[in-house]
Amino acid sequence: MRSAVEKRSLFTYEHYLNMPDEERREVVNGIPLAMTPSPGRRHQEIVGNIYEIIRAFLKGKECKVYFAPFDLLLPESELYI
């Protein structure tokens, strides 16, 4: 578990929201990491095909599949398992 000093110096979601849009980053365990460039056409075709298969499988079920990335915030208690 991190000390109080370490927790204070970690990158927060508020920091993330205030970053310039041109900087593709993700925050893992409070550390901002540079993300790779956008994927190419072939990658997108494969991902789209996988999405369609999973979506068809989940039709009528409680679970959902999402195609585009979106922000996901986990409670801090789940970050240090």
C-alpha positions as CSV (number, residue, x, y, z in Angstrom):
1,M,0.0,0.0,0.0
2,R,1.2,3.5,-0.8
3,S,2.1,6.0,1.9
4,A,0.1,9.3,2.3
5,V,3.0,11.2,0.7
6,E,3.0,8.9,-2.3
7,K,-0.8,9.2,-2.7
8,R,-0.6,13.0,-2.7
9,S,1.9,13.1,-5.5
10,L,0.0,10.7,-7.8
11,F,-1.6,12.0,-11.0
12,T,-5.4,12.4,-10.4
13,Y,-8.4,12.2,-12.6
14,E,-8.7,16.0,-12.3
15,H,-5.2,16.3,-13.7
16,Y,-6.2,14.0,-16.6
17,L,-9.3,16.1,-17.4
18,N,-7.1,19.2,-17.6
19,M,-4.6,17.8,-20.0
20,P,-4.5,19.1,-23.6
21,D,-6.5,17.0,-26.0
22,E,-3.5,16.5,-28.3
23,E,-1.8,14.4,-25.6
24,R,-3.0,10.8,-25.7
25,R,-2.4,9.5,-22.2
26,E,-3.9,7.0,-19.8
27,V,-3.5,6.9,-16.0
28,V,-2.5,3.6,-14.4
29,N,-2.1,3.5,-10.6
30,G,-1.8,7.3,-10.5
31,I,1.0,7.4,-13.1
32,P,0.3,9.1,-16.5
33,L,1.5,6.9,-19.4
34,A,1.8,7.9,-23.1
35,M,-0.5,6.0,-25.3
36,T,0.4,4.7,-28.8
37,P,-0.8,6.4,-31.9
38,S,-4.3,5.5,-33.3
39,P,-4.6,2.1,-34.7
40,G,-4.6,1.5,-38.5
41,R,-7.4,0.4,-40.8
42,R,-6.7,-3.4,-40.6
43,H,-6.7,-3.3,-36.8
44,Q,-10.1,-1.4,-36.8
45,E,-11.6,-4.0,-39.2
46,I,-10.6,-6.8,-36.9
47,V,-11.8,-5.0,-33.7
48,G,-15.1,-4.3,-35.5
49,N,-15.6,-7.9,-36.4
50,I,-14.9,-9.0,-32.8
51,Y,-17.3,-6.4,-31.5
52,E,-20.1,-7.7,-33.8
53,I,-19.6,-11.2,-32.6
54,I,-19.6,-10.3,-28.9
55,R,-22.6,-7.9,-29.4
56,A,-24.7,-10.7,-31.1
57,F,-23.8,-13.1,-28.3
58,L,-24.8,-10.6,-25.6
59,K,-28.1,-9.6,-27.3
60,G,-30.9,-9.8,-24.7
61,K,-28.5,-10.3,-21.8
62,E,-27.6,-7.9,-19.0
63,C,-24.0,-7.4,-20.1
64,K,-23.1,-4.8,-22.8
65,V,-20.1,-4.4,-25.1
66,Y,-18.8,-1.0,-26.1
67,F,-16.9,-0.3,-29.3
68,A,-15.2,3.1,-28.5
69,P,-13.0,3.7,-25.5
70,F,-14.4,5.8,-22.7
71,D,-13.1,6.9,-19.3
72,L,-13.4,4.3,-16.5
73,L,-12.9,5.2,-12.9
74,L,-12.4,2.5,-10.3
75,P,-12.8,3.1,-6.6
76,E,-9.5,3.6,-4.9
77,S,-10.1,0.5,-2.7
78,E,-9.9,-1.6,-5.9
79,L,-6.6,-0.2,-7.1
80,Y,-4.5,-1.9,-4.4
81,I,-5.7,-5.4,-4.5
